[in-house]
Amino acid sequence: MYISGHSAWSHPYPFCDRLAQYLSEITNNPITITMTYEDEFRNFFGVDTFYSSWNDLEGEYLVDHDENYYDGEDLTDLVREKFGNQIDDDEFDWWDTYKAEDGEEMCPGEYADNVVYNFFETGELNGSV
């Protein structure tokens, strides 16, 4: 199943936590939910995994979660590695074409998109996309 949505100010952690709890209760099975999220200005982005398990002492399903979160500066650092200090220039435009450190010409904004979407798929943040 796939659910897409938008929320203000932060990722919808309480929704996913409660959804995992609810689905576990009605199906009487452990549930795993994976949520990817990103701020519209990439101030933060991440992948959270929520998982329920039966707790004999409590007599109910309990939900825990793992968070794999990055700050926007982490992404900017990867872009800086790829494009050098030109990204700090006042005239720099994320959507223009620039020559990267390896000589390849590309758009830094598209490169950043590829880094983030690769992270969503693999769980690893790296600049080799």
Protein Blocks (a to p, Z undefined) as FASTA:
>chain_A
ZZddddehiackklmmmmmmmmmmmnopacddddddddfklpaccdddddddddfklopa
cdddddddddfklmmmmmmmmnojmlmpmklcfkbccddfkopacdfklmmmmmmmmmmm
nopacfbZZ
